[in-house]
Amino acid sequence: MPQWLTDGAPHVWRPYCQMKTAPAPLAVARTRGARIILEDGRELVDGIASWWTACHGYNHPHIAAAVMAQLDRAPHVMFGGLAHEPAYRLASRLAALLPGELDHVFFAESGSVAVEISMKMALQYWINRGVAGRTKFVSFLGGYHGDTLATMTICDPEEGMHGLFAGVMPAQHVVGLPRDAESEAALDALLAEKGHEIAALIVEPRVQGAGGMLLHDDSVLATLRRLADRHGLLLIFDEIFTGFGRTGDLFACSGSGVIPDIVTLSKALTGGTLPLSAAIASRKVFEAFWSDDAGAALMHGPTYMANPLACAAAGASLDLFESGSWKADVARISAALAEGLEPCRGAPGVVDVRTLGAIGVVEFAQAVDAGGLCARFADLGCWIRPMGKVVYLTPPFVTSDAEMARLTGAIRAVVGA
């Protein structure tokens, strides 16, 4: 164990673990491509792209060059009352890439904060229009939108991580997705009864990520758009996980043909290089804030919003996406996931195997021993971090065929397929 880890361990509060009983974290020396190189010399193929962020792999030279050039010009400058080229160019490019009139970009640093901003936009949209009482949200079972206080209220209450905080914040309407006629009718009835108190519906399109990598068809999104319009409500897509190619389209909203009123982006926005997020509103939403009344403004402003380094990284990442080569890589990875994970279907305790784009999932009947499995995967040269009942892969798009074979082979070996 390196000295820096020994010295720092008593002072670092780690995420998502009981530190008294959890094994020590693996010490990382550097990264390269789809690999994490440990201090002890081992190289691990990263199967989850650092929580789905490093879509182009680590240390991509084009992104690194853009960050270094911006570092020489200005690493940061406040966004209140000042403007800089990387942010304004990035906002223009995102608006051009997103469908419909999603063309007003509000920057932040993290995904959870972007979701909170989208909720704040939705609430104030109704206030600015003179409609009182629209203080609730509808979200969906299996969903996950972040760990901050407001976002916890719209996560699935059965998901487990936020149960200690029940009652701290106002309860929201968390219901089943409208997957069939019966569930659509139930949601329609709820909106008819409670629509006067609801500001917006919020959903992770196509894949509910941290809640269990749960998939749903685009028809579900079309139903949500139809019901939101029928009852005069806003629709928010949380694309923090699904955005930037992960499901096979650049954005799930583009591929599905369903356009929300607000979309949130983060994670792969900078190619896994620097923290950056955005809540992007439609023209309809933005116009409710465009006023001679100073009180109608959105009073929000994260200190590091639109950080120039992060915006430069995001611009360089968009360059790579606009080249189009990622599409073939995602298709290649999707095929490797389907072929490599399918044998797990018959393994002990496995209840489902599913894939979509560059996402592969093996689901178990019961929660898995994430820490123990992590160690076994590392012994096989892979960084795979299960969550809940699922062992999943969301590899960088640059992962080679040989590296994909190592990842899927490790899962087969560990689950006994």
C-alpha positions as a printed Julia matrix, in Angstrom:
417×3 Matrix{Float64}:
   0.0     0.0     0.0
   1.55    3.36   -1.0
   2.4     5.8     1.78
  -0.01    8.45    0.5
  -2.91    6.0     0.9
  -1.8     4.94    4.39
  -1.38    8.56    5.52
  -4.58    9.82    3.96
  -6.94    6.95    4.78
  -7.86    8.23    8.29
  -8.97   11.54    6.78
 -10.85   10.67    3.58
 -14.59    9.99    3.75
 -15.28    7.5     0.97
 -18.53    7.22   -1.04
 -21.15    4.48   -0.83
 -19.49    2.25    1.73
 -19.33    1.46    5.42
 -15.74    2.45    5.91
 -15.26    0.45    9.12
 -15.82   -2.85    7.31
 -15.12   -2.08    3.64
 -11.89   -3.3     2.05
  -9.28   -0.68    1.26
  -9.67    1.0    -2.13
  -7.32    0.08   -4.95
  -4.53    2.64   -5.35
  -4.44    4.13   -8.86
  -1.2     5.39  -10.39
  -2.45    6.49  -13.81
  -4.92    5.78  -16.58
  -4.65    5.07  -20.29
  -7.29    4.31  -22.92
  -9.72    1.81  -21.36
  -7.32    0.87  -18.57
  -6.63    1.81  -14.97
  -3.03    1.21  -13.91
  -2.61    0.51  -10.21
   0.3     1.5    -7.97
   1.25   -2.17   -7.67
   1.65   -2.39  -11.45
  -1.54   -4.26  -12.28
  -3.59   -3.04  -15.23
  -7.37   -3.29  -15.0
  -9.7    -2.98  -17.98
 -12.3    -0.44  -16.83
 -15.72   -1.97  -17.36
 -17.74    0.99  -16.09
 -15.86    4.01  -17.51
 -15.55    5.66  -14.09
 -19.28    5.79  -13.43
 -20.07    6.08  -17.15
 -18.06    9.23  -17.78
 -14.92    8.2   -19.72
 -16.76    7.46  -22.96
 -13.72    8.16  -25.18
 -11.34    6.4   -22.8
  -8.85    8.03  -20.47
  -6.22   10.6   -21.45
  -7.64   11.19  -24.91
  -5.05   13.42  -26.63
  -7.6    15.72  -28.29
  -9.39   16.46  -25.02
  -6.11   16.78  -23.12
  -4.78   19.28  -25.66
  -7.92   21.4   -25.41
  -7.7    21.49  -21.61
  -4.0    22.37  -21.65
  -4.57   25.19  -24.13
  -7.4    26.58  -22.02
  -5.34   26.24  -18.84
  -2.82   28.64  -20.33
  -5.56   31.16  -21.2
  -7.81   31.05  -18.12
  -8.46   28.07  -15.84
 -11.51   29.69  -14.28
 -13.46   32.91  -14.17
 -16.79   33.59  -12.49
 -19.82   33.38  -14.77
 -21.81   36.12  -13.06
 -21.46   39.25  -15.21
 -18.63   37.76  -17.29
 -18.54   35.55  -20.38
 -15.92   33.32  -21.97
 -15.65   31.63  -25.32
 -15.62   27.93  -24.28
 -18.98   28.19  -22.48
 -20.74   30.2   -25.18
 -19.47   27.97  -27.97
 -20.44   24.85  -25.99
 -23.94   26.15  -25.33
 -24.43   26.87  -29.02
 -23.21   23.41  -30.0
 -25.4    21.6   -27.47
 -28.44   23.57  -28.63
 -27.69   22.6   -32.23
 -27.27   18.91  -31.37
 -30.37   18.54  -29.19
 -33.76   18.12  -30.87
 -36.58   20.65  -31.0
 -36.26   23.91  -29.12
 -33.97   22.67  -26.33
 -31.72   25.66  -26.75
 -31.24   27.46  -23.4
 -28.31   26.01  -21.45
 -27.76   26.55  -17.72
 -24.4    25.15  -16.6
 -23.52   23.58  -13.25
 -20.87   21.17  -11.94
 -22.61   17.89  -11.04
 -25.5    15.8   -12.27
 -27.46   16.02   -9.03
 -27.25   19.8    -9.11
 -28.4    19.89  -12.74
 -31.46   17.86  -11.76
 -32.15   20.2    -8.84
 -31.88   23.14  -11.23
 -34.33   21.47  -13.63
 -36.76   21.03  -10.74
 -36.3    24.65   -9.72
 -36.92   25.74  -13.33
 -40.13   23.71  -13.44
 -41.41   25.1   -10.15
 -40.64   28.71  -11.07
 -42.05   28.26  -14.56
 -45.51   27.98  -13.0
 -44.86   30.73  -10.46
 -43.79   33.12  -13.21
 -46.93   32.25  -15.16
 -49.05   33.12  -12.16
 -50.15   29.54  -11.44
 -50.09   28.71   -7.73
 -49.75   25.36   -6.02
 -47.63   23.47   -8.59
 -45.1    22.2    -6.04
 -44.96   18.43   -6.7
 -43.22   16.14   -9.17
 -44.07   12.77  -10.67
 -41.14   10.37  -10.95
 -40.97    6.62  -11.43
 -40.25    3.4    -9.58
 -36.77    2.16  -10.43
 -35.58    5.72  -10.99
 -32.53    7.43   -9.54
 -31.76   11.13   -9.94
 -29.07   11.96   -7.39
 -28.13   12.13   -3.72
 -28.86   15.78   -2.89
 -31.93   16.5    -0.79
 -34.41   17.44   -3.5
 -33.26   14.73   -5.91
 -33.63   12.08   -3.19
 -37.35   12.82   -3.07
 -37.82   11.78   -6.71
 -35.77    8.57   -6.48
 -37.45    5.2    -5.99
 -38.06    5.03   -2.21
 -37.43    1.27   -2.3
 -34.04    1.69   -3.94
 -32.48    1.72   -0.5
 -29.85    4.44   -0.27
 -32.12    7.24    0.87
 -34.5     5.52    3.28
 -32.95    7.23    6.32
 -34.15   10.59    5.05
 -37.82    9.77    4.56
 -39.9    12.69    5.78
 -37.08   15.23    5.68
 -38.32   16.69    2.38
 -41.85   16.82    0.94
 -43.0    13.52   -0.55
 -43.42   13.32   -4.31
 -45.52   11.04   -6.5
 -43.3     8.05   -7.35
 -45.28    5.65   -9.54
 -44.85    2.88  -12.07
 -43.82    3.66  -15.63
 -46.7     3.53  -18.13
 -45.57    0.33  -19.85
 -49.05   -0.95  -20.78
 -52.68    0.16  -20.97
 -53.32   -0.49  -17.28
 -50.33    1.47  -15.98
 -50.99    4.26  -18.48
 -54.57    4.53  -17.24
 -53.32    4.66  -13.63
 -50.91    7.49  -14.41
 -53.59    9.31  -16.43
 -55.96    9.08  -13.47
 -53.31   10.38  -11.06
 -52.58   13.37  -13.29
 -56.28   14.08  -13.69
 -56.72   14.08   -9.91
 -53.47   15.73   -8.82
 -52.42   17.7   -11.88
 -53.19   21.01  -10.19
 -50.34   20.36   -7.71
 -47.8    18.88  -10.16
 -45.1    20.95  -11.87
 -43.49   18.25  -14.02
 -42.85   14.6   -14.74
 -39.21   13.48  -14.66
 -37.78   10.28  -16.12
 -34.51    8.67  -17.16
 -35.19    7.88  -20.83
 -34.62    4.31  -22.03
 -32.55    3.2   -19.04
 -33.06    3.79  -15.33
 -29.4     3.67  -14.41
 -28.33    3.51  -10.77
 -31.74    2.15   -9.78
 -30.86   -1.15  -11.43
 -30.09   -0.61  -15.13
 -33.78   -1.11  -15.96
 -34.74   -0.76  -19.63
 -37.95    0.54  -21.15
 -39.13    1.11  -24.71
 -39.38    4.46  -26.45
 -43.15    3.95  -26.48
 -43.07    4.67  -22.73
 -41.51    8.07  -23.44
 -44.13    8.81  -26.1
 -46.83    7.99  -23.56
 -45.26   10.34  -21.0
 -45.11   13.15  -23.56
 -48.74   12.56  -24.51
 -49.93   12.53  -20.88
 -47.85   15.6   -19.96
 -49.43   17.49  -22.86
 -52.92   16.25  -22.05
 -52.67   17.53  -18.49
 -50.61   20.63  -19.24
 -47.46   19.56  -17.4
 -43.76   19.89  -18.12
 -41.66   16.83  -18.99
 -38.03   16.51  -17.85
 -35.6    13.94  -19.26
 -32.68   13.09  -16.98
 -30.05   12.1   -19.56
 -27.1    12.25  -17.19
 -26.5     8.54  -17.8
 -28.13    8.03  -21.2
 -26.7    11.09  -22.96
 -23.67   11.03  -25.26
 -24.02    7.75  -27.08
 -24.5     5.24  -24.3
 -27.81    3.87  -25.64
 -26.73    3.97  -29.3
 -28.01    7.48  -30.11
 -26.21   10.67  -29.18
 -29.16   11.48  -26.92
 -32.07    9.23  -26.0
 -34.47   12.08  -26.71
 -33.13   12.35  -30.25
 -33.31    8.64  -30.97
 -36.73    8.21  -29.41
 -38.26   11.14  -31.24
 -39.72   12.37  -27.93
 -38.68   15.89  -26.98
 -38.85   16.96  -23.32
 -39.26   20.5   -22.02
 -36.03   20.28  -20.02
 -33.11   17.85  -20.32
 -30.24   17.35  -17.88
 -26.74   16.32  -18.98
 -23.49   15.5   -17.16
 -21.15   12.5   -16.74
 -19.85   11.94  -20.31
 -20.33   15.64  -21.18
 -16.59   16.27  -20.78
 -15.51   12.77  -21.76
 -14.81   11.97  -18.12
 -12.18   14.68  -17.82
 -13.63   17.41  -15.58
 -16.91   17.96  -13.68
 -19.6    19.75  -15.68
 -23.36   19.48  -16.03
 -26.22   21.35  -17.66
 -29.95   21.8   -17.4
 -31.18   22.71  -20.86
 -34.62   24.23  -21.25
 -36.93   24.63  -24.2
 -37.86   28.02  -25.55
 -41.29   27.69  -23.93
 -39.77   27.26  -20.49
 -37.17   29.98  -20.95
 -39.73   32.52  -22.1
 -41.48   32.28  -18.73
 -38.31   33.77  -17.19
 -37.69   36.43  -19.89
 -39.25   39.5   -18.31
 -38.88   43.14  -17.31
 -39.52   41.91  -13.77
 -36.22   41.17  -11.98
 -38.08   38.82   -9.68
 -38.84   36.49  -12.59
 -35.15   35.64  -13.07
 -33.78   32.21  -12.13
 -31.77   33.03   -9.0
 -29.21   30.28   -9.15
 -25.48   30.32   -9.82
 -23.01   27.59   -8.83
 -19.59   29.07   -8.13
 -17.81   26.92  -10.7
 -20.6    26.91  -13.27
 -19.34   26.93  -16.85
 -15.75   26.4   -15.69
 -13.62   27.21  -18.75
 -11.45   24.1   -18.44
 -14.51   21.86  -18.25
 -16.2    23.64  -21.15
 -13.05   23.26  -23.25
 -13.0    19.53  -22.46
 -16.68   19.24  -23.37
 -16.09   21.04  -26.66
 -13.27   18.65  -27.51
 -15.47   15.68  -26.56
 -18.16   16.97  -28.93
 -15.53   17.14  -31.67
 -14.99   13.41  -31.2
 -18.72   12.69  -31.24
 -19.24   14.77  -34.36
 -16.63   12.67  -36.17
 -19.18    9.84  -36.0
 -16.75    6.99  -35.33
 -18.29    6.35  -31.92
 -21.39    4.84  -33.56
 -19.47    1.9   -34.97
 -17.69    1.42  -31.65
 -20.96    1.36  -29.72
 -22.41   -1.16  -32.18
 -19.28   -3.3   -31.85
 -19.38   -3.16  -28.05
 -23.11   -3.88  -28.02
 -22.55   -7.06  -30.03
 -19.7    -8.13  -27.76
 -21.85   -7.57  -24.67
 -24.76   -9.55  -26.07
 -22.57  -12.48  -27.09
 -20.31  -12.43  -24.05
 -22.96  -12.1   -21.36
 -25.7   -14.33  -22.77
 -24.17  -17.52  -21.26
 -24.73  -15.96  -17.81
 -28.47  -16.43  -18.22
 -28.21  -19.98  -16.9
 -25.86  -19.2   -14.01
 -26.97  -19.74  -10.39
 -29.11  -16.87   -9.09
 -29.26  -15.02  -12.39
 -32.76  -13.85  -13.36
 -32.03  -11.74  -16.44
 -29.38  -10.72  -18.94
 -30.03   -7.6   -21.01
 -28.16   -5.2   -23.26
 -28.8    -1.85  -24.92
 -26.16    0.09  -26.79
 -22.94    0.03  -24.77
 -24.72   -1.26  -21.65
 -24.68   -4.88  -20.54
 -26.44   -6.18  -17.43
 -26.55   -9.44  -15.5
 -29.28   -9.28  -12.86
 -29.51  -11.56   -9.83
 -32.5   -12.47   -7.67
 -30.79  -11.04   -4.6
 -28.35   -8.21   -3.9
 -24.77   -9.21   -4.62
 -21.65   -8.83   -2.48
 -20.28   -5.84   -4.35
 -17.02   -5.61   -2.4
 -16.22   -9.28   -2.7
 -17.04   -9.36   -6.4
 -14.91   -6.26   -7.04
 -11.9    -8.03   -5.59
 -12.51  -11.15   -7.68
 -12.89   -9.1   -10.85
  -9.68   -7.2   -10.06
  -7.85  -10.51   -9.73
  -9.0   -11.22  -13.29
  -7.68   -7.88  -14.54
 -10.96   -5.97  -14.61
 -12.51   -3.03  -12.79
 -16.19   -3.94  -12.45
 -18.21   -2.51   -9.57
 -21.62   -4.17   -9.11
 -24.53   -2.37   -7.49
 -27.65   -3.76   -5.87
 -28.74   -6.85   -7.73
 -26.79   -6.2   -10.92
 -23.35   -6.79  -12.32
 -23.08   -4.46  -15.28
 -20.72   -3.17  -17.94
 -20.68    0.34  -19.4
 -17.19    0.36  -20.93
 -15.45    3.23  -22.74
 -16.29    3.24  -26.43
 -12.6     2.73  -27.26
 -12.47   -0.64  -25.46
 -10.86   -3.15  -27.83
 -12.33   -6.51  -28.77
  -9.7    -8.25  -26.64
 -10.52   -6.02  -23.67
 -14.23   -6.68  -24.14
 -13.51  -10.41  -24.13
 -11.64  -10.0   -20.85
 -14.53   -8.1   -19.27
 -17.29  -10.48  -20.32
 -15.09  -13.5   -19.62
 -14.44  -12.26  -16.09
 -18.17  -11.95  -15.43
 -18.83  -15.44  -16.8
 -16.09  -16.87  -14.63
 -17.21  -15.12  -11.45
 -20.93  -15.91  -11.82
 -20.22  -19.51  -12.79
 -21.6   -19.39  -16.32
